[in-house]
């Protein structure tokens, strides 16, 4: 059985679409655990609307901690496999059926997506720009987070006895990325280049400027320990990842016309190159850009 965990807050209409796409799955053996983070809309009455025994709803007080909410859902799960779906995303009807075929060979599967807006209009028919399926190892994952939470299915046993998500250092921003990297060190992860989900693009809490800024900071904290890895490939990937982070962080500041922090961060970016390993990572990045 697959335990599907949905976190939600004040997105009742989108949540109904999300749940509907899950209940239509061709793979029948699943449970849905909806963790309501203190919603003040009709979400609190969802239990009266849904008459499906596979769905369980937990109305909690506001936590402001996505890691804690995800761990709560996992703690209530009874399935052999764990899946997540954001409350504003949707699945194609045979998503789980396709993924379960691959879970005979791999312990962790994620997929590509179609990007849609709030009215379900297609913005992009391929969210992650890759041409084929591949093994998603730690090196690739450090360079770029290619895992969409709503696309994930993995074996629950991978989590061991510890809490899956870090409830203290990565509470609501990069909490998922932190777990994917940890799992990549424990198992072989597979990226299936099929569009099995609809990922929704719209104004959200995480896309606010100050939160995007915090994501960049959390990303550096997450990657920094790998700069001292005994594995040369992982170490080089970590340097490349921080170069990318600083570069896109500068672009974000420029787009938002935040000129004072832009100057400060630009100087930090320049000072990185006192370390020749950053020069090496930067030159490789440019070479790869021209190759593409």
C-alpha positions as a Markdown table, in Angstrom:
| # | Residue | x | y | z |
|---|---|---|---|---|
| 1 | Unk | 0.0 | 0.0 | 0.0 |
| 2 | Unk | 1.0 | 3.6 | -0.7 |
| 3 | Unk | 0.5 | 6.3 | 1.9 |
| 4 | Unk | -0.1 | 9.6 | 0.2 |
| 5 | Unk | 0.5 | 12.7 | 2.4 |
| 6 | Unk | -1.0 | 16.1 | 1.5 |
| 7 | Unk | -0.2 | 19.2 | 3.5 |
| 8 | Unk | -2.7 | 22.0 | 3.2 |
| 9 | Unk | -3.5 | 25.5 | 4.3 |
| 10 | Unk | -6.5 | 27.6 | 3.0 |
| 11 | Unk | -6.6 | 26.1 | -0.5 |
| 12 | Unk | -9.9 | 24.4 | -0.3 |
| 13 | Unk | -10.9 | 24.6 | -4.1 |
| 14 | Unk | -7.4 | 23.6 | -5.3 |
| 15 | Unk | -7.3 | 20.8 | -2.7 |
| 16 | Unk | -10.5 | 19.3 | -4.0 |
| 17 | Unk | -9.0 | 19.1 | -7.5 |
| 18 | Unk | -5.9 | 17.5 | -6.0 |
| 19 | Unk | -7.8 | 14.9 | -4.0 |
| 20 | Unk | -10.1 | 14.1 | -7.0 |
| 21 | Unk | -7.0 | 13.4 | -9.2 |
| 22 | Unk | -5.7 | 11.0 | -6.5 |
| 23 | Unk | -9.0 | 9.1 | -6.0 |
| 24 | Unk | -9.1 | 8.5 | -9.7 |
| 25 | Unk | -5.8 | 6.6 | -9.7 |
| 26 | Unk | -5.8 | 3.3 | -11.6 |
| 27 | Unk | -3.6 | 1.8 | -8.9 |
| 28 | Unk | -6.1 | 1.1 | -6.1 |
| 29 | Unk | -4.1 | 0.2 | -3.0 |
| 30 | Unk | -3.5 | 3.5 | -1.2 |
| 31 | Unk | -4.5 | 5.7 | 1.7 |
| 32 | Unk | -4.7 | 9.5 | 1.7 |
| 33 | Unk | -3.6 | 11.5 | 4.8 |
| 34 | Unk | -4.5 | 15.1 | 4.7 |
| 35 | Unk | -2.7 | 17.2 | 7.2 |
| 36 | Unk | -4.5 | 20.5 | 7.7 |
| 37 | Unk | -2.2 | 23.2 | 9.0 |
| 38 | Unk | -4.8 | 25.3 | 10.8 |
| 39 | Unk | -6.8 | 26.4 | 7.8 |
| 40 | Unk | -9.6 | 28.9 | 8.4 |
| 41 | Unk | -11.6 | 28.1 | 5.2 |
| 42 | Unk | -13.9 | 25.2 | 4.4 |
| 43 | Unk | -11.0 | 22.7 | 4.7 |
| 44 | Unk | -11.9 | 22.0 | 8.3 |
| 45 | Unk | -15.3 | 20.6 | 7.1 |
| 46 | Unk | -13.6 | 18.4 | 4.4 |
| 47 | Unk | -14.4 | 15.2 | 6.3 |
| 48 | Unk | -18.1 | 15.9 | 5.8 |
| 49 | Unk | -17.6 | 16.4 | 2.0 |
| 50 | Unk | -15.5 | 13.3 | 1.3 |
| 51 | Unk | -17.1 | 10.0 | 1.7 |
| 52 | Unk | -14.1 | 7.8 | 0.8 |
| 53 | Unk | -12.8 | 5.5 | 3.5 |
| 54 | Unk | -9.3 | 5.7 | 2.0 |
| 55 | Unk | -9.0 | 9.4 | 3.1 |
| 56 | Unk | -8.1 | 10.5 | 6.6 |
| 57 | Unk | -8.1 | 14.1 | 7.7 |
| 58 | Unk | -6.1 | 15.6 | 10.6 |
| 59 | Unk | -7.1 | 19.2 | 11.5 |
| 60 | Unk | -4.1 | 20.6 | 13.4 |
| 61 | Unk | -3.4 | 24.0 | 14.9 |
| 62 | Unk | -1.2 | 26.2 | 12.8 |
| 63 | Unk | 2.4 | 24.9 | 13.0 |
| 64 | Unk | 4.4 | 27.0 | 10.5 |
| 65 | Unk | 6.7 | 24.1 | 10.1 |
| 66 | Unk | 6.4 | 22.0 | 7.0 |
| 67 | Unk | 9.0 | 19.5 | 8.2 |
| 68 | Unk | 7.0 | 18.8 | 11.3 |
| 69 | Unk | 3.7 | 18.4 | 9.3 |
| 70 | Unk | 5.3 | 16.0 | 6.9 |
| 71 | Unk | 6.7 | 13.9 | 9.8 |
| 72 | Unk | 3.3 | 13.9 | 11.4 |
| 73 | Unk | 1.8 | 12.5 | 8.2 |
| 74 | Unk | 4.5 | 9.9 | 7.9 |
| 75 | Unk | 3.9 | 8.9 | 11.6 |
| 76 | Unk | 0.2 | 8.3 | 10.8 |
| 77 | Unk | 0.9 | 6.3 | 7.6 |
| 78 | Unk | 0.4 | 2.6 | 7.4 |
| 79 | Unk | 1.7 | 1.9 | 3.9 |
| 80 | Unk | 4.9 | 0.3 | 2.7 |
| 81 | Unk | 5.5 | 3.2 | 0.4 |
| 82 | Unk | 5.3 | 7.0 | 0.9 |
| 83 | Unk | 4.1 | 9.6 | -1.6 |
| 84 | Unk | 3.6 | 13.3 | -1.3 |
| 85 | Unk | 1.3 | 15.6 | -3.2 |
| 86 | Unk | 1.2 | 19.4 | -2.7 |
| 87 | Unk | -2.4 | 20.6 | -2.2 |
| 88 | Unk | -2.3 | 22.7 | -5.4 |
| 89 | Unk | -0.9 | 20.0 | -7.7 |
| 90 | Unk | -2.6 | 17.1 | -9.5 |
| 91 | Unk | -1.7 | 13.6 | -10.8 |
| 92 | Unk | -2.5 | 11.9 | -14.1 |
| 93 | Unk | -4.7 | 8.9 | -13.5 |
| 94 | Unk | -2.1 | 6.2 | -13.9 |
| 95 | Unk | 0.8 | 7.9 | -12.1 |
| 96 | Unk | 1.0 | 5.4 | -9.3 |
| 97 | Unk | 0.6 | 2.4 | -11.6 |
| 98 | Unk | 3.5 | 3.5 | -13.7 |
| 99 | Unk | 5.8 | 4.2 | -10.8 |
| 100 | Unk | 5.0 | 1.0 | -9.0 |
| 101 | Unk | 6.4 | -0.9 | -12.0 |
| 102 | Unk | 9.8 | 0.8 | -11.5 |
| 103 | Unk | 9.7 | 0.4 | -7.7 |
| 104 | Unk | 10.4 | -3.3 | -8.3 |
| 105 | Unk | 14.0 | -2.1 | -9.3 |
| 106 | Unk | 14.4 | 1.1 | -7.4 |
| 107 | Unk | 13.5 | 2.3 | -3.9 |
| 108 | Unk | 12.9 | 5.9 | -4.9 |
| 109 | Unk | 11.1 | 7.3 | -8.0 |
| 110 | Unk | 10.5 | 10.9 | -9.0 |
| 111 | Unk | 9.2 | 12.2 | -12.3 |
| 112 | Unk | 8.8 | 15.1 | -14.6 |
| 113 | Unk | 5.7 | 17.4 | -14.7 |
| 114 | Unk | 3.5 | 19.6 | -16.8 |
| 115 | Unk | 3.4 | 23.2 | -15.5 |
| 116 | Unk | 0.0 | 24.8 | -15.2 |
| 117 | Unk | -1.5 | 27.9 | -13.8 |
| 118 | Unk | -4.4 | 28.4 | -11.3 |
| 119 | Unk | -7.0 | 27.9 | -14.1 |
| 120 | Unk | -5.4 | 24.7 | -15.2 |
| 121 | Unk | -4.0 | 26.2 | -18.4 |
| 122 | Unk | -0.7 | 24.6 | -19.5 |
| 123 | Unk | 2.3 | 27.0 | -19.2 |
| 124 | Unk | 5.0 | 24.5 | -20.1 |
| 125 | Unk | 4.7 | 20.9 | -21.2 |
| 126 | Unk | 8.0 | 19.9 | -19.6 |
| 127 | Unk | 8.8 | 21.4 | -16.2 |
| 128 | Unk | 12.3 | 19.9 | -15.9 |
| 129 | Unk | 14.4 | 20.3 | -19.1 |
| 130 | Unk | 15.9 | 16.9 | -19.5 |
| 131 | Unk | 15.8 | 14.5 | -22.5 |
| 132 | Unk | 15.8 | 11.1 | -20.9 |
| 133 | Unk | 15.4 | 9.1 | -17.6 |
| 134 | Unk | 18.4 | 8.6 | -15.4 |
| 135 | Unk | 19.8 | 7.5 | -12.1 |
| 136 | Unk | 19.7 | 10.6 | -9.8 |
| 137 | Unk | 22.8 | 10.2 | -7.7 |
| 138 | Unk | 24.1 | 12.5 | -4.9 |
| 139 | Unk | 26.4 | 14.4 | -7.4 |
| 140 | Unk | 23.5 | 15.3 | -9.7 |
| 141 | Unk | 21.2 | 16.2 | -6.8 |
| 142 | Unk | 23.8 | 18.5 | -5.2 |
| 143 | Unk | 24.2 | 20.5 | -8.5 |
| 144 | Unk | 20.4 | 20.8 | -9.0 |
| 145 | Unk | 17.3 | 19.7 | -7.0 |
| 146 | Unk | 15.4 | 17.8 | -9.7 |
| 147 | Unk | 12.9 | 16.3 | -7.3 |
| 148 | Unk | 9.4 | 17.6 | -7.3 |
| 149 | Unk | 7.7 | 16.5 | -4.0 |
| 150 | Unk | 4.4 | 15.8 | -5.7 |
| 151 | Unk | 6.1 | 13.3 | -8.0 |
| 152 | Unk | 7.9 | 11.2 | -5.4 |
| 153 | Unk | 7.2 | 7.6 | -4.3 |
| 154 | Unk | 9.7 | 5.7 | -2.1 |
| 155 | Unk | 9.9 | 2.8 | 0.3 |
| 156 | Unk | 9.2 | 3.9 | 3.8 |
| 157 | Unk | 11.9 | 1.6 | 5.2 |
| 158 | Unk | 14.5 | 4.0 | 3.8 |
| 159 | Unk | 13.7 | 6.5 | 6.6 |
| 160 | Unk | 14.9 | 4.1 | 9.3 |
| 161 | Unk | 14.0 | 5.1 | 12.9 |
| 162 | Unk | 14.9 | 8.8 | 12.6 |
| 163 | Unk | 12.4 | 11.5 | 11.8 |
| 164 | Unk | 12.5 | 12.0 | 8.0 |
| 165 | Unk | 12.5 | 15.8 | 7.9 |
| 166 | Unk | 14.6 | 18.1 | 9.9 |
| 167 | Unk | 12.2 | 20.1 | 12.1 |
| 168 | Unk | 14.8 | 22.5 | 13.4 |
| 169 | Unk | 17.4 | 23.6 | 10.8 |
| 170 | Unk | 15.2 | 23.2 | 7.6 |
| 171 | Unk | 11.7 | 23.7 | 8.8 |
| 172 | Unk | 9.8 | 25.0 | 5.8 |
| 173 | Unk | 12.4 | 25.9 | 3.1 |
| 174 | Unk | 14.6 | 23.2 | 1.6 |
| 175 | Unk | 13.2 | 20.7 | 4.1 |
| 176 | Unk | 12.4 | 18.4 | 1.2 |
| 177 | Unk | 15.8 | 19.0 | -0.6 |
| 178 | Unk | 17.6 | 18.0 | 2.6 |
| 179 | Unk | 15.7 | 14.7 | 2.8 |
| 180 | Unk | 16.3 | 13.9 | -0.9 |
| 181 | Unk | 20.1 | 14.3 | -0.5 |
| 182 | Unk | 20.1 | 12.1 | 2.6 |
| 183 | Unk | 18.1 | 9.4 | 0.8 |
| 184 | Unk | 20.5 | 9.6 | -2.2 |
| 185 | Unk | 23.3 | 8.4 | 0.1 |
| 186 | Unk | 21.2 | 5.4 | 1.1 |
| 187 | Unk | 19.7 | 4.1 | -2.1 |
| 188 | Unk | 19.6 | 4.4 | -5.9 |
| 189 | Unk | 17.1 | 7.1 | -6.9 |
| 190 | Unk | 15.5 | 7.1 | -10.4 |
| 191 | Unk | 14.3 | 10.1 | -12.3 |
| 192 | Unk | 11.6 | 9.0 | -14.7 |
| 193 | Unk | 11.3 | 11.5 | -17.6 |
| 194 | Unk | 7.5 | 11.2 | -17.9 |
| 195 | Unk | 5.0 | 13.9 | -17.1 |
| 196 | Unk | 3.0 | 12.2 | -14.4 |
| 197 | Unk | 1.9 | 15.2 | -12.5 |
| 198 | Unk | 0.6 | 18.7 | -13.0 |
| 199 | Unk | 2.7 | 21.2 | -11.0 |
| 200 | Unk | 0.9 | 24.5 | -10.4 |
| 201 | Unk | 2.7 | 27.9 | -10.8 |
| 202 | Unk | 1.2 | 30.8 | -8.9 |
| 203 | Unk | 1.9 | 33.3 | -6.2 |
| 204 | Unk | 2.7 | 31.4 | -3.0 |
| 205 | Unk | 4.3 | 31.7 | 0.4 |
| 206 | Unk | 7.6 | 30.2 | -0.8 |
| 207 | Unk | 7.8 | 32.5 | -3.8 |
| 208 | Unk | 7.8 | 35.7 | -1.7 |
| 209 | Unk | 11.1 | 37.6 | -2.1 |
| 210 | Unk | 12.2 | 37.2 | 1.6 |
| 211 | Unk | 11.5 | 33.4 | 1.5 |
| 212 | Unk | 13.3 | 33.0 | -1.8 |
| 213 | Unk | 16.2 | 34.7 | -0.2 |
| 214 | Unk | 16.1 | 32.3 | 2.7 |
| 215 | Unk | 16.0 | 29.4 | 0.3 |
| 216 | Unk | 19.3 | 30.5 | -1.1 |
| 217 | Unk | 20.8 | 30.7 | 2.4 |
| 218 | Unk | 19.4 | 27.3 | 3.4 |
| 219 | Unk | 20.8 | 25.8 | 0.3 |
| 220 | Unk | 24.3 | 27.0 | 1.1 |
| 221 | Unk | 24.0 | 25.6 | 4.7 |
| 222 | Unk | 22.8 | 22.3 | 3.2 |
| 223 | Unk | 25.6 | 22.0 | 0.6 |
| 224 | Unk | 28.5 | 23.2 | 2.7 |
| 225 | Unk | 29.3 | 19.9 | 4.6 |
| 226 | Unk | 29.8 | 18.2 | 1.2 |
| 227 | Unk | 32.7 | 20.5 | 0.4 |
| 228 | Unk | 34.8 | 18.3 | 2.7 |
| 229 | Unk | 33.5 | 15.0 | 1.2 |
| 230 | Unk | 36.1 | 12.2 | 0.7 |
| 231 | Unk | 34.4 | 11.5 | -2.6 |
| 232 | Unk | 36.0 | 13.8 | -5.3 |
| 233 | Unk | 32.9 | 13.9 | -7.5 |
| 234 | Unk | 30.6 | 14.8 | -4.7 |
| 235 | Unk | 33.1 | 17.4 | -3.5 |
| 236 | Unk | 33.3 | 19.0 | -6.9 |
| 237 | Unk | 29.5 | 18.9 | -7.3 |
| 238 | Unk | 29.2 | 20.8 | -4.0 |
| 239 | Unk | 31.5 | 23.6 | -5.2 |
| 240 | Unk | 29.6 | 23.8 | -8.4 |
| 241 | Unk | 26.3 | 24.0 | -6.5 |
| 242 | Unk | 27.4 | 26.9 | -4.4 |
| 243 | Unk | 28.7 | 28.8 | -7.5 |
| 244 | Unk | 25.2 | 28.2 | -9.0 |
| 245 | Unk | 23.5 | 29.3 | -5.8 |
| 246 | Unk | 25.5 | 32.6 | -5.6 |
| 247 | Unk | 24.9 | 33.3 | -9.3 |
| 248 | Unk | 21.1 | 32.8 | -9.2 |
| 249 | Unk | 20.9 | 34.6 | -5.9 |
| 250 | Unk | 22.5 | 37.7 | -7.6 |
| 251 | Unk | 20.0 | 37.5 | -10.4 |
| 252 | Unk | 17.1 | 37.3 | -8.0 |
| 253 | Unk | 18.3 | 40.5 | -6.2 |
| 254 | Unk | 18.8 | 42.3 | -9.5 |
| 255 | Unk | 15.2 | 41.3 | -10.7 |
| 256 | Unk | 13.8 | 42.7 | -7.4 |
| 257 | Unk | 16.0 | 45.8 | -7.6 |
| 258 | Unk | 17.5 | 45.1 | -4.2 |
| 259 | Unk | 20.7 | 47.0 | -4.9 |
| 260 | Unk | 22.4 | 47.2 | -1.5 |
| 261 | Unk | 22.3 | 43.4 | -0.8 |
| 262 | Unk | 23.2 | 42.9 | -4.5 |
| 263 | Unk | 26.5 | 44.8 | -4.0 |
| 264 | Unk | 27.1 | 42.9 | -0.7 |
| 265 | Unk | 26.4 | 39.5 | -2.2 |
| 266 | Unk | 28.4 | 40.3 | -5.4 |
| 267 | Unk | 31.5 | 40.9 | -3.2 |
| 268 | Unk | 30.9 | 37.6 | -1.4 |
| 269 | Unk | 30.7 | 36.0 | -4.9 |
| 270 | Unk | 34.0 | 37.5 | -5.9 |
| 271 | Unk | 35.7 | 36.5 | -2.7 |
| 272 | Unk | 34.8 | 32.8 | -3.4 |
| 273 | Unk | 37.4 | 32.8 | -6.1 |
| 274 | Unk | 40.2 | 33.1 | -3.6 |
| 275 | Unk | 39.8 | 29.4 | -3.4 |
| 276 | Unk | 41.0 | 27.8 | -6.7 |
| 277 | Unk | 38.4 | 25.0 | -6.4 |
| 278 | Unk | 35.7 | 27.6 | -7.0 |
| 279 | Unk | 37.5 | 28.8 | -10.1 |
| 280 | Unk | 37.6 | 25.2 | -11.4 |
| 281 | Unk | 33.9 | 24.7 | -10.7 |
| 282 | Unk | 33.1 | 28.1 | -12.4 |
| 283 | Unk | 35.1 | 27.2 | -15.5 |
| 284 | Unk | 33.4 | 23.8 | -15.8 |
| 285 | Unk | 30.0 | 25.5 | -15.5 |
| 286 | Unk | 30.9 | 27.9 | -18.4 |
| 287 | Unk | 32.2 | 25.0 | -20.5 |
| 288 | Unk | 28.9 | 23.1 | -19.9 |
| 289 | Unk | 26.9 | 26.2 | -20.9 |
| 290 | Unk | 28.7 | 26.4 | -24.2 |
| 291 | Unk | 28.3 | 22.7 | -24.8 |
| 292 | Unk | 24.6 | 23.0 | -24.4 |
